[in-house]
Amino acid sequence: MTLAQKLNELRTTKKLSYRAAAAGIGISVSTLHEIEHGAMPRLNTAASMAKFYEVTLEELAAHVEGGQA
């Protein structure tokens, strides 16, 4: 599973729209859409996502292609 797929799974499991998730994370809807479609988030954005979805950065990093981050 890629990072994009994991983030999409986290959002949809919580039954959140792009708009609700983006607002909770503190990013734009377009940025969230880009990340869920493969763009790599900046570290501060990834940290905000981890906090919002109540997972660790390590859990997210485990889904970055190429193995361990």
C-alpha positions as CSV (number, residue, x, y, z in Angstrom):
1,M,0.0,0.0,0.0
2,T,1.4,3.4,-0.9
3,L,1.2,6.5,1.2
4,A,-1.5,8.0,-1.0
5,Q,-3.6,4.8,-0.6
6,K,-3.1,4.8,3.2
7,L,-4.1,8.4,3.5
8,N,-7.2,7.8,1.4
9,E,-8.0,4.8,3.5
10,L,-7.7,6.8,6.7
11,R,-10.0,9.5,5.4
12,T,-12.6,7.2,4.0
13,T,-12.6,5.0,7.1
14,K,-13.6,8.0,9.1
15,K,-16.2,8.9,6.5
16,L,-14.7,12.3,5.9
17,S,-15.0,14.4,2.7
18,Y,-11.9,16.0,1.2
19,R,-13.2,19.3,2.5
20,A,-13.6,18.1,6.1
21,A,-10.3,16.3,6.2
22,A,-8.4,19.2,4.6
23,A,-9.9,21.6,7.1
24,G,-9.0,19.4,10.0
25,I,-5.4,19.0,8.8
26,G,-5.1,22.7,7.9
27,I,-4.4,22.3,4.2
28,S,-6.4,23.1,1.0
29,V,-8.7,20.6,-0.6
30,S,-6.5,20.7,-3.7
31,T,-3.4,19.9,-1.7
32,L,-5.1,16.9,0.0
33,H,-6.3,15.7,-3.4
34,E,-2.8,15.9,-4.8
35,I,-1.3,14.0,-1.9
36,E,-4.0,11.3,-2.1
37,H,-3.1,10.9,-5.7
38,G,0.6,10.5,-5.2
39,A,2.3,13.8,-4.4
40,M,4.7,13.6,-1.5
41,P,3.6,15.9,1.4
42,R,6.1,18.2,3.2
43,L,7.2,17.0,6.6
44,N,5.1,19.5,8.5
45,T,2.0,18.5,6.4
46,A,2.7,14.8,7.1
47,A,3.0,15.6,10.8
48,S,-0.4,17.4,10.7
49,M,-1.9,14.5,8.9
50,A,-0.6,12.0,11.4
51,K,-2.0,14.1,14.2
52,F,-5.4,14.5,12.6
53,Y,-5.7,10.8,11.7
54,E,-4.3,9.8,15.1
55,V,-1.4,7.8,13.8
56,T,2.3,8.2,14.1
57,L,4.6,9.6,11.4
58,E,6.4,6.2,11.5
59,E,3.1,4.5,10.6
60,L,2.7,6.9,7.6
61,A,6.4,6.6,6.6
62,A,6.0,2.8,6.5
63,H,3.8,3.3,3.4
64,V,6.4,5.4,1.5
65,E,7.6,3.3,-1.4
66,G,11.1,2.1,-1.1
67,G,10.7,0.7,2.4
68,Q,11.6,2.4,5.6
69,A,11.8,6.1,5.9
